[in-house]
Amino acid sequence: MNQGTVKFFNDDKGFGFIKDSNTNQEYFVHVSGLIDEIRENDEVVYELQEGRKGLNATNVKLA
């Protein structure tokens, strides 16, 4: 599992970005990849999965 911080999440549009704590890379997250509800600045754990435009965060839950 990877760990990071929610940098941005738009509830209305259903997507956002997570910044990885170790690599400082940002990953796209879609509402369909959430286990828990998330907000900006939440600490989360997640898995990575290849998407259409690169790696996406999936199975995202609060840390």
DALIN-V140102 format. One line per field, one symbol per residue. phi: phi as a letter, one per 30 degrees, with the letter a starting at -180 (. if undefined). psi: psi as a letter, one per 40 degrees, with the letter a starting at -180 (. if undefined). burial: 1 if it has 16 or more other ideal C-beta (glycine too) atoms within 10 Angstrom, else 0. A space follows every 50 residues. Layout:
phi->???
psi->???
burial->???
This chain:
phi->.cbabddaacddciaabccddccidcbdbcedccccdbbeiddbcaccbd cdbkdcdbhdbdd
psi->iiiahhdhhhddefiaihhhddeeihhihideehdiiiiieihiiiiiih adfahihifhii.
burial->01010100100000111101000000111000110001000101110100 0000011101000
